Amino acid sequence: MNLERFVGDDGSLVLITRYTCRTTSSPKDDDSAS
């Protein structure tokens, strides 16, 4: 995972990691992510 490259001074890394986690996670996680 090259999430580091997405790291920005605005903390975009959090968004990237969260998005990736939600996408790779099961549908159940989607409900929690919401």
C-alpha positions as CSV (number, residue, x, y, z in Angstrom):
1,M,0.0,0.0,0.0
2,N,1.5,3.3,-1.1
3,L,-0.7,5.4,1.1
4,E,2.3,7.4,2.2
5,R,2.4,9.1,-1.2
6,F,-1.1,10.4,-0.5
7,V,0.0,12.0,2.8
8,G,-0.7,15.8,2.7
9,D,-0.3,18.6,5.1
10,D,-4.1,18.6,5.3
11,G,-4.1,15.0,6.6
12,S,-5.5,13.5,3.4
13,L,-3.9,10.2,4.5
14,V,-6.7,9.7,6.9
15,L,-9.2,9.9,4.0
16,I,-7.2,7.6,1.8
17,T,-6.8,4.9,4.5
18,R,-10.4,5.2,5.5
19,Y,-11.6,4.9,1.9
20,T,-9.3,1.9,1.3
21,C,-10.5,0.2,4.4
22,R,-14.1,0.7,3.6
23,T,-13.6,-0.6,0.0
24,T,-11.6,-3.7,1.0
25,S,-13.8,-4.4,4.0
26,S,-17.0,-6.3,3.9
27,P,-20.4,-4.6,3.3
28,K,-21.0,-4.7,7.1
29,D,-18.2,-2.2,7.5
30,D,-19.9,0.1,5.0
31,D,-22.8,0.5,7.4
32,S,-20.4,1.4,10.2
33,A,-18.4,3.8,8.0
34,S,-21.5,5.7,7.3
